[in-house]
C-alpha cells in the first residue's frame, strides 16, 4: 500500500515475497543507494558496491519485480537507469510477527539496519576527519541512548512526533545550500523488567 508521504507500507499477508526479497543484503544496499543518490545504472551501482554489473543488474530486476524500483528517465538510449519508487518502506510489526516466518524476516531486516548504522558511522567519521564535512557539523552530530520509561501509547506518539518534525525540517531546509544529507537512525525497544528474585536464596 502506498501513502501520500512517499512511504510504502508492506502487508505480510499480501507482500510476503516482497519482504523476503528485501532481506538480501545487496538489494537493500542498492535500494538505499538509489534513495540516497538518485537514479543510477547497474554499472554505476556496481562501481559503488564493488559488485559486478551483472549482479547489480539482476538484483535491480528483482527489486523492480516487487515494485521497489522502476526505470528512470534515460540520458540516452544506451543505458538503463533505475530509481527508487518510494522514500521509505515500512510495515506493521504486529502483523509481521503474526505471519509465518515474519519474526525471522524482521530480525534480518533489523540487523541489516544495524550494519547500515555502522557503515554510516564509519563514513561520517571519515568525512569529518578529511574535512569533507565542516566543523559546524561536529556539535549537532552524534548518537544517543536515552532510556525513558514510557507506555505503549507514549512510545507510539513519540514516533509520530519524530516523523512529523523530521518532515517539517526537511521541507524547511530543502532549498538551503548548507543542507547535507543526514542519516537518522531511531530505535524504540522496550525491555521487560529483569526478574532479580530468580537468583536469590529462598
C-alpha positions as CSV (number, residue, x, y, z in Angstrom):
1,X,0.0,0.0,0.0
2,X,1.4,3.4,-1.0
3,X,0.8,6.5,1.1
4,X,0.9,10.2,0.1
5,X,4.1,10.9,2.0
6,X,6.3,8.6,-0.2
7,X,6.0,5.7,2.2
8,X,5.2,2.1,1.1
9,X,3.6,0.0,3.8
10,X,4.0,-3.7,3.2
11,X,1.4,-6.2,4.4
12,X,3.0,-9.6,5.2
13,X,-0.2,-11.3,4.3
14,X,0.0,-10.0,0.7
15,X,3.6,-8.9,0.3
16,X,5.4,-11.9,1.9
17,X,7.6,-12.4,-1.2
18,X,8.4,-8.7,-1.4
19,X,9.5,-8.7,2.2
20,X,11.6,-11.8,1.7
21,X,13.3,-10.2,-1.3
22,X,14.3,-7.2,0.8
23,X,16.3,-9.5,3.2
24,X,19.1,-9.9,0.6
25,X,21.9,-7.5,1.7
26,X,22.8,-6.3,-1.8
27,X,19.2,-5.5,-2.6
28,X,18.9,-3.4,0.5
29,X,22.2,-1.7,-0.4
30,X,21.1,-0.9,-3.9
31,X,17.7,0.4,-2.8
32,X,19.5,2.6,-0.2
33,X,21.9,4.0,-2.8
34,X,19.1,4.9,-5.1
35,X,17.3,6.7,-2.3
36,X,20.4,8.5,-1.2
37,X,22.0,9.5,-4.5
38,X,19.1,9.3,-7.0
39,X,18.8,7.4,-10.3
40,X,21.7,5.3,-11.4
41,X,22.6,2.5,-13.9
42,X,23.6,-1.0,-12.9
43,X,27.1,-0.2,-13.9
44,X,27.3,2.9,-11.7
45,X,25.9,0.9,-8.8
46,X,28.4,-1.9,-9.4
47,X,31.3,0.6,-9.0
48,X,29.8,1.9,-5.7
49,X,29.3,-1.6,-4.3
50,X,32.3,-3.4,-5.7
51,X,29.9,-6.0,-7.3
52,X,29.8,-7.0,-11.0
53,X,27.3,-5.1,-13.2
54,X,25.7,-8.5,-13.9
55,X,25.0,-9.0,-10.2
56,X,23.6,-5.5,-9.7
57,X,21.5,-5.7,-12.8
58,X,20.0,-9.0,-11.6
59,X,19.1,-7.7,-8.2
60,X,17.7,-4.4,-9.6
61,X,15.4,-6.5,-11.7
62,X,14.3,-8.4,-8.6
63,X,13.6,-5.1,-6.8
64,X,11.6,-3.9,-9.9
65,X,9.6,-7.1,-9.9
66,X,8.3,-6.2,-6.4
67,X,7.9,-2.5,-7.2
68,X,10.7,-1.2,-5.0
69,X,12.5,0.4,-8.0
70,X,11.4,1.4,-11.5
71,X,13.1,2.6,-14.7
72,X,14.0,6.3,-14.6
73,X,14.4,8.7,-17.4
74,X,17.3,7.8,-19.6
75,X,20.0,10.2,-20.6
76,X,20.4,8.2,-23.9
77,X,19.2,5.0,-25.4
78,X,22.3,3.1,-24.5
79,X,21.7,3.0,-20.7
80,X,19.0,1.8,-18.4
81,X,18.7,3.9,-15.3
82,X,16.8,2.9,-12.1
83,X,15.1,5.0,-9.4
84,X,13.6,4.2,-6.1
85,X,9.8,4.2,-6.2
86,X,9.4,5.2,-2.5
87,X,11.3,7.2,0.0
88,X,10.6,4.8,2.9
89,X,9.4,1.2,3.3
90,X,7.6,0.2,6.4
91,X,5.3,-2.5,7.9
92,X,3.2,-3.4,10.9
93,X,5.4,-5.2,13.5
94,X,2.3,-6.8,14.9
95,X,1.2,-8.2,11.5
96,X,4.8,-9.3,10.8
97,X,5.1,-11.3,14.0
98,X,1.7,-12.9,13.4
99,X,2.7,-14.1,9.9
100,X,4.6,-17.3,9.2
101,X,8.3,-16.5,9.1
102,X,7.6,-12.9,9.8
103,X,9.7,-12.7,13.0
104,X,12.7,-14.1,11.1
105,X,12.3,-11.6,8.4
106,X,12.0,-8.8,10.9
107,X,15.2,-9.9,12.7
108,X,17.1,-10.0,9.4
109,X,15.9,-6.5,8.4
110,X,16.8,-5.1,11.8
111,X,20.3,-6.5,11.6
112,X,20.7,-5.1,8.1
113,X,19.8,-1.7,9.6
114,X,22.5,-2.1,12.3
115,X,25.0,-2.8,9.6
116,X,23.9,0.4,7.8
117,X,24.4,2.3,11.0
118,X,27.9,1.0,11.4
119,X,28.7,1.9,7.7
120,X,27.2,5.4,8.2
121,X,29.2,6.0,11.3
122,X,32.4,5.0,9.6
123,X,31.7,7.3,6.7
124,X,30.6,10.2,9.0
125,X,33.8,10.0,11.0
126,X,35.9,9.8,7.8
127,X,34.1,12.8,6.3
128,X,34.8,14.9,9.5
129,X,38.4,13.8,9.6
130,X,39.1,14.6,6.0
131,X,37.3,17.9,6.1
132,X,34.6,16.9,3.6
133,X,32.2,18.0,6.4
134,X,32.8,21.3,8.0
135,X,33.4,21.9,11.8
136,X,29.8,23.2,12.1
137,X,28.6,19.6,11.9
138,X,30.6,18.3,14.8
139,X,28.4,19.5,17.6
140,X,24.9,18.5,16.3
141,X,26.1,15.1,15.1
142,X,26.1,12.0,17.3
143,X,24.3,9.1,18.8
144,X,22.1,8.9,21.8
145,X,20.9,6.1,24.1
146,X,18.2,7.7,26.2
147,X,16.2,5.2,28.3
148,X,12.9,6.8,29.3
149,X,10.0,4.9,30.9
150,X,7.0,5.1,28.5
151,X,3.7,3.5,28.0
152,X,3.0,1.8,24.6
153,X,0.8,4.8,23.7
154,X,3.5,7.3,24.6
155,X,6.1,5.4,22.5
156,X,3.7,5.4,19.5
157,X,3.1,9.1,20.0
158,X,6.9,9.8,20.2
159,X,7.3,8.1,16.8
160,X,4.6,10.2,15.2
161,X,6.1,13.4,16.6
162,X,9.5,12.5,15.4
163,X,8.3,11.7,11.9
164,X,6.3,14.9,11.6
165,X,9.2,17.0,12.9
166,X,11.6,15.4,10.5
167,X,9.3,16.0,7.6
168,X,8.8,19.6,8.6
169,X,12.5,20.4,8.9
170,X,13.3,18.5,5.7
171,X,10.8,20.8,3.8
172,X,12.2,23.9,5.5
173,X,15.8,23.1,4.5
174,X,15.1,21.8,1.0
175,X,16.5,24.9,-0.7
176,X,19.2,25.8,1.8
177,X,22.6,25.3,0.1
178,X,24.1,24.4,3.5
179,X,21.9,21.4,3.9
180,X,23.6,18.0,3.8
181,X,22.1,14.5,3.8
182,X,21.7,13.3,7.4
183,X,21.3,9.6,8.1
184,X,18.8,9.3,11.1
185,X,18.6,6.1,13.0
186,X,15.8,5.7,15.6
187,X,15.0,2.8,17.9
188,X,12.3,2.3,20.4
189,X,13.0,-1.1,22.0
190,X,11.0,-1.8,25.2
191,X,12.8,-4.1,27.6
192,X,10.9,-6.3,30.1
193,X,11.9,-5.8,33.7
194,X,14.5,-8.3,34.8
195,X,13.5,-10.9,37.4
196,X,16.0,-10.2,40.1
197,X,14.3,-12.6,42.5
198,X,15.2,-15.6,40.4
199,X,18.8,-15.5,41.7
200,X,18.0,-15.0,45.4
201,X,18.1,-17.8,48.0
202,X,14.6,-18.8,49.2
